[in-house]
Amino acid sequence: MGFDELRAALARHLRPDEATDIDGLHIARADRAGPPSPSMSGTVLAVLAQGAKRLMVGDRALEYRPGSYLVASVDLPVTGSFVDVTPEHPALGLALVLEPRAIADLLLHAGARDLPHPRAGALPGIAVAGMTAELLDALIRLVHLLDHPRDREVLAPLVKREILWRLITGEQGDAVRQLGLADSSLSHVSRAVRWIQDHYAEPFRVEELARLTGMSPSAFYRHFQTVTALSPIQFQKQIRLQRARLLLATRAHDVTAVAHRVGYDSPSQFSREYRRQYGVPPSHDAARLHPAATSAP
């Protein structure tokens, strides 16, 4: 469909920081598969012009490659790895940040008559769909604007708006539309997700989070699991372990202090859960993440 053209355009504008001169557009390359690594998804449209990527979201497995696209409508902890990738055949793709305000503005101007009838209930926060010719064409035109600075300021917002329109009227349109609706079930779950991210080291009760979202505890629990593929406690654990791994990169000799900082009262429990998540004890992972620590006096 034109992935060769997209691949060539992306390669021209690849930068070490993955940023571009178009706000919210990022371009990245991976030269090798490597082991699965944890990260936060962000709220993005992700497209690969070459290679493939597999993600685990809770117990849910996803894969996308040329011919498909991924939409993350909630910022979730994910574990990802590239496949079908070598230095001679690297993965090359883009991510476009999805802004709720821009989606809300587009929905306001479109009106209900021009949109498909929404599905009821909560939807998964991350999903993969088949690429359409119209969406791919708009993405290629957006990347080509990086070659034309004079046109970029005027046309990039228009093309980004077209991309949003293709998304909200496409296969994953329900989830994208909910991102722009203040009273959607996804927005309510997102409020709880943000609270956990901001207070990940604090204990909480599900009933308290349900009250924050305006749902009953049973409805909140059900919607949260649908959106995130995790229970609220599992979600908090994923965030804690990711934060701990970042801290261990700079505090390799202080595993116990890191465990307490991210909310664990028991260092042994922290070690067990860390090893279950990353395959190695935190002390061993810290030495790998921060090799200088192993040679310190």
N, C-alpha and C positions, 0 to 999 in steps of 0.2 A: 504493500500500500504506500510506500514512501519512506520506509524506515531507513533506507540507504541515505536519503536526503537528510533526514533528521540526524542520523549518526554523524554525517559529515559536518553538519552545522554545529552539533554539540562539541565535536572534537576541536573545532576552530576556537571555541570560546571557553575551553576548560582552564580553570585556574586552581592553584594549590588550595585556596580557601573555599573553593566550590561556589563562591558567590558570583553574581553577574551584575551588569549595569541595569537590570530590570528588577525592581523591588519584588521580593518573594520568589524569584526564580533562581534555582540552584542547579548546577551541573556537576556530576561526579563520575569518577572512573575507578574501577577495581581491577587490578592486574592478576589477582589470584583468588582462589576460592576461600581458603582459610577456614578456621573453626567457627562455629556459630558464635555470634557475639551479641550481648544485650545492648539495647538502646531504647530511647523513647521515640515513638512514631511521629509525633507532631500531628497537626491537622493538615494533610497534604494530598495532592494528586501526585503519584509517582509513576513514571514511565521509563521503561528500558528500551533503548534502541538496539542494544546488543547484550547478549548474556541473559542470565536468569537469576532470580533471587527467591529464596524460600524463607518464610517467616513462621514462627510459632507465636501465637497469641493465646496464652493459657494453654488449653489442650486443643486448640484449633490450628490447623496447618494450612498455609496459603502459599501459592507460587505465582509469580508473574514474570513475563518475558515479552519480547516483541509480539504484538498481536493482542495484548491485553494491557490493562492499567489497574493500578491499585489506588483506592481512596481510603484515607484514614480520616474519619470525621470526629474522632476523639483522640487525645494525646495518651497513648497506651504504652506500657512496657512490652517490648517485643524482643525476640531473639531471632537474628537473621543470619543467613549465610548465602554467598553467591555460588552458583553452580554453572557448569559449562563455560568456565572462565580460565584463560591462560594469558600470559604476557603477550602472546601473539594474537589473542582473541579476547580482549578485556571486556568487562561489563562497562557499559556507557549509558548513562541515563540522566533524567532530570526530575526535579521535584518542584512543584509549585504550591506555595503555602495557600491554604484556603482560609479566607478571612470571613468570619460570620457576618460582619457589617456589610461587606460587598454582596454576599448571598442574600441577606435580608433586603437590601436595596433593590436587587434584581427581582426578587419575589414580589416586592411591593409594586413595581412597575409592570410586571407580567400579568398579575391578576390570576385568580383561581381558574378562570375559563381556559387559559392557555397551558395549564399544567395537567399532567396525568393525575388521576385520583390517587391520593396517598394510601399506602398500606397502613393498617392499624397496628398499634403497639410499638415496642422498642425494636430496634434493628441493630445488627452487629456494627461495632465501631470501626472495623476494618473489613474491607471486602475487595474482591477482584472481579473485573468485568471485561468483556470483549471490546477491543478498540474499534471505533467507527471511523470511516473515512473522513467525516466532517470534523471530528475531534482531532485526529492526527493532522489534518490540514491546518487547523487553527494553531496547534502546537508548533508546527514547522514555521508558520508565519511569525509566531512570537519569537522563536529563537533567531530567525533571520533578521528581526529588528535590531539585534545586537550589532549587526553590520552597518546599520544606518542610524547614527546618533541623532540626526536632525528629525527623522520621522519618529524615533522611539518615544519621545516625551508625549506626543499626541496620540500615536496609534497603539502603543503598548496597553494602556488602560482599556481601550476598546476591544483589543484581541483577548485580553484576560477576561473581560466581561463575556465575550463570545464563548470562551472555554467553559466558564461557569454555567452558561446556558446549556451547552452540550452535556455537561455533567448532570444538571438538575432535571433535564428532560431525558436522560439516558437510563441505562440499566440500574445504576446505583443512585438514581436521582432522589429517592426517598430519604436516604441517609444524608445526602448533601443538603437537601432542602431543610431537614431538621436542624442542621448546623446553624441555619439562619433564623430559626423560629425560637423566640424567647420562651415559649410555653410548651415546647415539644418534650417528649420523654427523654430524648437524647440530651437536650439542654439541661434537664433536671439531673440526669446521671453525670453530665460533665461538671456540674456544680460540685457534686460529691467527689468526683475524680480530682478536681483542683484542690478541694479541702484536704484530701489525703496527701496529695503531693506537697502541699504547704505545711502539713502537720504530721509528716510520715513517722516521726519519732514518738508521737503521742498515742497512748491507748485511746480507743473509742468504742462506743457501742453502736451496733447497726441501727438501733432505734433513734439515736441522735442524728445520724446521717439521714435517715428517712425523714425526720422532722425538718432538716435543712432543705430537703428537696420538695417538701410538701406532699410526700407519698406515705401510704401506710407501709410499715416494715416489710410485709410480705410482698407488696407490689414493688417496692424499692429493690429488694433483694433479687426478685425475678428479673426486673429491668436491668439492673446492674450486671448480672451474669450474662444476659443476652448481649449487651453492648460490649462488655470487656472480655468475655469468656473466662472471667475470674470472679470469685466471691470478693466482697470488700476486704476481708482479712488477707486473702491471697494477693490481692492487688497491693495492699500496704507492704506485704512481705517482699514482693518484687521490687517496689520502690526502695525499700530499706537496703536490700542487697545490692542494687545498682549504685546507690549512694555510697555504700560501704566500699564497693570496689574502686570507685573514684578516690575515696579518701585513702585507701591502702596504697595507691600509686605514689602518694607523697608521705605517708606515715607507716611505712612497711614494718617498723619495729614495734608498733603499738596496736596490735590486733584487739586487745581487750578494750582499750580506750575507744577504738573505732566502733566496736560492738555496742558499747554504751551510748555513744554519740548518735547512732542511728536507731536507738530505741530498744536494744536487747538488754534485759536484766541478767541473762545467763550467757556468758561467753561460750560455754559448751554448746548451748542450743544454737547460737550464732554460727559456730564452726560447722555443726551438723547441717544446718540449712544452707550455708554457703557452699559446702562441698556438694550437697545434693544439686544445687543450682549450677555451679561452675565446674564440677568434676574434680576439684582439688581443694585442699584445706586453705583457709585464707592466708596463712603464713607462707605457704608455697606460692600461691598466686601473687602475693605482695612482692615476693622476691623476683618473680618473673616480670611483673609490671614495673618494678623499680630496681633494676639490676644493681645499681650503685649501693643499695642497702646491704647486699651480701658481702661487699668488700669493705664496708665501713669498719673502723677499728672498734 
